């Protein structure tokens, strides 16, 4: 058994969680195979000889219809779904480029799963095709016994710890609290290259206060931060306490890599036209995620993350052309991007919040707004029909003006004020100084929740969009025009729930912006009843999932995705479930309308 196999699988999760002796034993079961580009590795319905792990090259996995399920690269495994079920392939796989793969037979794999909970958890979750790592919590990716040392540890001792544990990073901790990070790259660049005294404390070479994630974050969050910040290790912290480390090799599932691959291309793009070629692949990504039966909130997060990356890259390019900003600023998104709920159909809604007393008419800010908004339009995020963009001087103002806007909307809740407040309460920081938004949101939530008249107007506003329910168990479909006999899954499906969730956030002073998160927080805080909250969340899940499935169906049919669905195209059971979901939304609207704060 070649030592190279041991070295390779030691960098692949979940094998990296094994001790050295167990790792060597498991590596002895692997055999190596090579497939030239275009060669079939296995076909649907064939009996699988084992689990495949890509060492070099690329592999494409397709479903029974020939549609691509995932495109895989080194350290990705495939074939486990059929192998662990009945041993028969449920997909087909072929080498995209010449591929060198390792094969682990089924019996050693099953024995490994039985002995090691980390391995069992990994392969149990891999039953969903392709993109499962994107939906895993970071806690599910962590290995036991995180390695750390105190800041006074000599560099040479820290290096030995990393060598002996076969790891590439250490958390630097003061007690249980994380204060820094040191990696194998730091050892090379800051110690060896600089001829540093190895007896110095490791704190002299560490990265202080590194970016961290909570155990509840998604694997997709890890990949996006790594790509955008160009780091390869992320410490995981719970309440300030260091609980583990995630590296690039911990994330191996294909779909997540595919989504993050788009973001990687965006971060390297030199123009909006180059980014547009990347965002043109978003529809196919949406189809793959829907086919993999990912949860709707994960799909919309991934799609929104790409929009965020495009926006930040456009900001970087614009600032490189314009030079230093005359004052601190924040680029914020509202609408579906603000709520992290973008689908295959999205325009842009954004604004600029400038530092207090900054000049909103300064040419620098005007040019920044136009370059970024025009770039977003080129990338497919079309200009907002309502001109809710930073190019509009009204939405490019210093902090004190924004404070005045919200104060006026709250104190004088006219129909326009209700509409603007509904949009602007969904603001989320994208690029620049996020502190400009943090204080504004806290202050605004406090003012709004204490103003019963404003809350009552917002409740009334939340009832304007009604679920598409007709008489005698029928849907109220559009009667004329291009979308005759269809229902609008956005304005009559998603928007009513988003409006209710925003009201709950106001009433409970909830800081969440995402609709589903608002509903969960409202239920947890007692803003709505437990049964009502659970029913509304289930209804929202049904509506959003049906909406995304319809968009994926349109894309596969070669059409542009939209928000219009023909109920007649649904199977009877799905049609019944969708109608039940709309009934729940209408019932919750009625409850809100007759509750405290409703206008008489």
N, C-alpha and C positions, 0 to 999 in steps of 0.2 A: 504494500500500500504506500503510494507516494506521499512524502511529507507535504507536498504542495496541496493535496486535498484537505489535510488537517488545517493548514494555514488559511485556506480559502473559506471553509465552512465556519471557521472561528470568527469570520467577519460577517456572518449571515445570521439574522434572527430567525428562529429561536435557538439555533445551535450555539450561539455565543453565550447562552446562559448555562452551558454545561461545564463541568469541571474538566481539567486537562485529560485525565484518564478516560472519562466517559466520551469526551470529544474524539480522542484517538480511536476508541473502540467503535464508535458510530461511523467514523470516516472509513474504517476498514470495509464497511458494507457497500460503499459507493463504488460504481464503475464509471468510466468515462466513455462518452460516445461523441462522434462528430457528424454533423449533418451539413452538406453543402447548401448554399442558398437555393431556395425553391423546393428542397426535399421535404416530403411529408414525414412528420415524426410519429403521429398516430392519427387515425380517423375516427369519427363519431361511430360508436357501437363496437369498436375493437376492445379486446381485453388489454388492460394496461400492465406493463411489466413492472412498474414502480412509479415513484415520484420523481419528476424531472426538476433539476436545479441548473439554471443557466450559469455557466462559468465565463463564457465569452460569446459575443455575437448577439443576435436578436431573433425572437420567435413571435409569430402572430397566431393567436387563438381565435377560432371562428365558431359560430353556433350552427345549428342544423340548417339555417337558411343561408349560410355563407357570409353572414354579417360579422364584422370584426367585434369580438368581445374585449380583447385587450392586445396591446403590443408590449412585449416583455424584453427586458435587457438583463445584464449580469446581476446575479443575486436574487432574481425572481424565480419562484418555483411555480410549477403548473402540473395539472393532471390530478391533483389531490381530491377534487370534488368527486369524480367518478371512482377513483381508486379506493377512497375510504367509504364509499357507499356500497357498491357491489362489484367493484373492480373493472367496470366497463366505462369507456370514455363517453362523456356527455358533451364533448366538444371535439373539434379537430385542431391540430396544430401543425404548422410547417415553419421551416427556417426562413426568416426574412433575409438575413445575411448568414454567412457561414457561421454555424453555431456549435460551440463545444459545450456539452451538457453533462452533468453528473446524474446518475440514476441510483436511487435508493429503493431497493425492493420493498414490497408491501409489508412483509412480516417484521423486518427490523424497524420499519416506520411505526407500525402498530405497537410494538414493544416499547419504543421510545416514548410514544404518546402515553402509554400506560404508566411509565415510571416517572415522568416529569410533568408536573402541572403546567409549567410555562409553555411547554411544547403542546400539551393537550389543548390549552386555551387558544394558542395560535392556530392550530389546525381545525379546531371546532369552529372558529370564526371564519375560517377560509372557505366554509361551505357556500357563502355567497360569492358569486363570480367576481374575479378581477379586482375590484376597487375597494376591498374590505378594509384595508389599512386606513383609508380615509375616514371611515366611520368608527374606528377603534378609538377608545379613550387612551390618552397617553399612559394612564395607569396600567392598561392591559399590555403595553409594549415594554414596560420596565422589567429589568432583571432584578433578582433579589440582591441584597447586600451592596448598596451603592458605595463606591470607593471615594474616600475623602481624607484630608489631612489638615491640621491646623496651620495657620499662616507662618508660624516660626519654623516649620519643618525645613531642614536643609534641602536644597534643590536636588542633590544627589540621592537623598532618601526618597523624595517624591518620584524621581525617575525610576528607582528600583521598584517602588510600589506599582507603577504603571507596567513595568516589564513583567513582574511576577504575576500580576493579575491579568496580563494580556489585554490591557485596555489602552485607549489613546487619549484619555482625559481624566482629570481628578477635580472633584469639588473641593474648594478651599473653605473651611468652615471654622467659625468661632463658636464653640459649643455645637449646637445643632443648626445654627443660623448660617446660611450661605453668604459668603462675602466676596467670593471670586472663583475663577475657573482657570485651570492651566491645561494645555493640550500638548500632544507630541510635537505639534508645529511650534509651540512656544519654546519647547526644549531645543529645537533645531535653530529657530531664528533668533531667540533672545539669549540663549546660553552658548551653544556651540559656535554659532556664527560670530558672536561678540566676544568670545573667550572669557565668559563670565566665571567668577569663582563659584564652584559647585557647592561651597559651604554656605553661600548666602541663603537667606530664607526664601522659600518658594513665593512668598508675597511680593518679592521684588520683580517677578516675571509674570505674575498672574494678571488676567483681565479682571479688574474690579467691577463689581455690580453688573454682571453679565445679564443679557436678556434671558428671562426665564418663562416657563409655562407652568400652569397648574396641572395636576393629574387628571382633571376633568376635560382638558383640552383635547382636540381631535388630532389624529396623526396627520391629517391634512394641514392643520395649523403649523405643525413642526416643519413640514416640507416648505411651506410658503415662506416662513421666517428664514429658514436656511437659505433659500434661493435669493430672497430680496436683500438679506443682510450679509450674504456670502460668508456664513459660518457653517461649521460642520458638526458642532456639538451644542446641545441646549440642556442646561440644568432644569430639573423639575423640582418645584418648591411647593410645599403645602404650609400655609400660614407662616412663611418665612423659613421653614425647616427644609433642609436639603433631603430629598427622598429618592433621587435617582438622576440618571443622565441618559439623554437620547442622542444617538449619533445617526448619521446618514445611513449607516448599514442596518439600523434597526427597522427601517421602513422599506419593505420590499414588494408590496402589492402593486400590481401593474397600473390600475386605473388612477390611483393617487399620483403615481409618477407621471402618468400621461397629463393630468391636469396641471401638475407642477411643472411639467416640461413646457407647457404653453407659457407659464409665468416666467420660466427661465429664458425663453426666447424673447419675451417682452422686455425683460430687464437688460438684454443685450442689444435691442433694436436701436437704430440711430435715427429713425423717422417714423411719423405716423403711418406712412404707407407700408413700412415693414411690419408694424404692429397690426395693421389691417389684415395682412396675410395670415397672421396668427389668429386673430379673433374670428376670421372666416371659418375656422375649424371648431368654434364653440358649438354650433348645431350638432355636429357629429359627436362631440363629447357628451352633449345632453342626451343624445340617443343611447350612447353606450351606458351612461349612468342609469337611465330609465330601464334599459334592458337588464341591467345588473340588479334591478329592484332596490336601488338605494333609496333611503328615506328622502322625502321631498326637501326637508330643511337642510340636508347635506348637499343635495344637488344645487339648490339655490345659493348656498354658501360658496360652493366651488365656482359657480358661474360668476357670482359677485366678486369673489377674490380676484378673478381675472380682470374685471373692470377696475378694481382698486389698483392692481398692478399697472394697468394701462395709464390710469390717471397719474399715479406717482411717477411713472417713466416720462410722461409728457411734461410734468412739472419739472423734473430734472433737466430735460432737454431745453425747456423754455428758460430756466434759470441760467443754464450754461450760455445761452445766447444773450440774455439780458443783463447778466452780471448780478452782483449782490442786491438783495432786496432793500429798499429804503427803510423798511420797518418790518418787524415780525408779522406773520400772517398765518392763517389756517385755511386750507381748502377743505370744505365739508361737502358731503353728499347728503341728499334727502331722497324722498320717494323710495322706490324699491331698492336702489343701491344703498341708501342710508339704512334700511331695515335688513339688508343682506338677503334680499328675496328676489333677485333678478332671475329671469327665465330666458327663453330664447327670443323674447320680444322686450326690448328696453330702449327708452330714450334716456336723456340725461337730465338730472335735476341737481344743481350744485350752487354753491355760493362761496364768497370769500369773507372771512371775518378778519379784520385788520386790528393790529394793536391799538390800544386806546390813543386817540388823538392823531392817528396816522392820516395822511391825506388820501382820501378815496379817489381823487381825480388825478393822482400821480400817474404819468404815462406808463410807468413800470407795471403797476397793478392792472391797468387797462390792457396792456399788451400781453401780460401773463394770462389773463382771463381769455382773451381771444385765441391765443395760441393753443391753450389747453382745450377749450371748448370746440374749436375747429378740428383739433386733432381727434377728439372723442367722436365727432361726427364722421370723420374719415374712417374711424375704426368700427363704425356701425352703431354707435350710441348717438342717435340722431338728436339734433337740436330740439330742445323742449318746445312744444307748440305754444305753451303758456309763457314762454320767455323766463322760466324760473332757472336762470343761469347766472354765473358770475359775470358774464358779459353785460348784463343789465346793471347799470349803476346802482339801482335800488338794492341789489343783492351783493354789493361789493362795498361794504361800509365798515368803519371802526367799531370796536366793541361797544362803546357807549350808545351808538345808534342802534345796534342790535338789541341792546337792553331796552331801549325806548320802544322799538318795534313790539317786542313781546309784552311790555307793560301796557301799551296801547291796545293790543289785541285782547289782552285779558280784561282790561277795564272798560273797553268799548267793543263788545263782541258782535259786530255787524256780520252779515253773511260773508263779506270778503274777509273779515278778520278770522272767522271760523275756518274758512278754506285755507288761508295762509298759515294759521296756527297748526292745522292738521298736517300740512306739509312740513313745516319747520320744526314740529315737535319730534320728527324722525331724523334729525340731523346726526351725522356721524363723522368723526374726524378721519380724513384720508391722508393729507400731507401738510407739513408745516408744524406749527406750535399747537399741539392738542390742548394745552392749558387754556387757550382762548375760548374753547368750547366747554370745558369741564365746569368752570364757575358759572357760566351762562346757563347751562342746563340745570344745575342744582338750584340756582336762584329762581329760574322760571318755574320749575316744578313746585317749589314752595309757594310762590305767588299764585299760581294757577289753582292748586289744590285747595287753597284757602278762600278762593272766590267762588262761592256757590252759584252765583249767576252765570259766570263764565262756564263752569262745569256743566250747568244745566243746558246752556247753549251748545256745548260740545256733544252732550248726549243727544240733543235734538238733531245736530248735524250728522251724528252717527246713524240716524234712522233714514237718511235720504236715499241711500242705496239699499234696495230691497232684494232678497233672494228671489230667483225666477220661479215662483210658485203660482200655478193657476188653479182653476176649479177642478174638483172631483179627481184629485190625485194626478193632475197633469202639470207639465212645465209651462210657464209663461214664456214662450219663445218669441223671437223678433218676427214681426209680421210681414215686413216688406224689405226690399233692397237686397244687396249682395249676400247678407247673412240671414235671410229669411229661414225660419224654422230652426234657428240656432239659439243658444243662450250664450251670454257674455260671461265667461268664467272669471274674468278679472273684476269688472265693475259690479256684477251681480253675485259674484261668488267670493272672491278673495277680499275685495274692498270692504264689504260689510263687517267681516271679521276683524280686519285690520283697524277699522274705525272703532269697533267695540274695545279692542285691546288697548288702543290709545286712550280711550276714556278711563279704562281700568287703571292704566299707568298714571293718569292724572289723579284719580281718586286715591290711589295708594302711594303716590309719590315714588313710583317704581322707575329705576334708572334704565331699565332695558329698553331697547329700540326695536329689536326683532319681534314680530308678532307672536310667534309661538312662545318665545321666552317671556313676553309680557303676560300671556295667558297662564303659563305655568307659575309665574311669580304672583299673579293676582289670586290664583287658587291657593297658593301656599300662604299668602298673607291674609286670606279671608276676605278679600275684596269681593269675590264671588264665591258662591257655595261650592263645596267639593264636588257634588254631583253635577252642578251646572258647568263648572270648569272642565271636568273630565269629558262631559258630553261635547262641549264646544271645541275642545282640543281635538277630539276624535273627528268631529265634523270638519274642522279646518284641515286635518290631515287628509280626509277623503276628498275634499274639494281641490286642494293643491295637487294631490297625487293624480287625480283625474285630469286636471289641467295640464300637467307635465306630460302625462301619457298621450294626451291628444296632440300636444306640440311635437312629441317624438314621432307620432304616427304621420303627421303632416310632413315632417322633414324626410322621413323614409320614403314618402310618396313623391319626393322631389318638389314639394311646395314650401313656401315660406311659413314658418310657424306663426300662429296668431292665437287669440284668446277665445275663439268662437267654436263651440261644440254643438253638434247635432245629437240631442238625446236619443233619437231614433237609431243612431249608430252604435249605441251601447247595448250589451246583453241585458236581458231583463233584470237579472239580479243586481248588476252594477247600477242600472238606471234606478232601481228601487233604493239602493243604498245612497246614491247621490241625492235623491229627493229627500230621504230621511235626514241627510246632513243639512240640507237647506231648511228643513222644518226646525231643526235645532237652532240654527242661526236666527230664524225669525222669532222663535220663542225667546231667545236671549235678548233680541232687540226689544221685544215687548216688555220683558222684565226690566230692562234698562229704562225704557220709556215711562214705566209706571213707578220707578224707584225714586229714591231721594234725589232731589236736584232737578227733576223734570219740570220743564216750563208748563205753567198752567194755561 
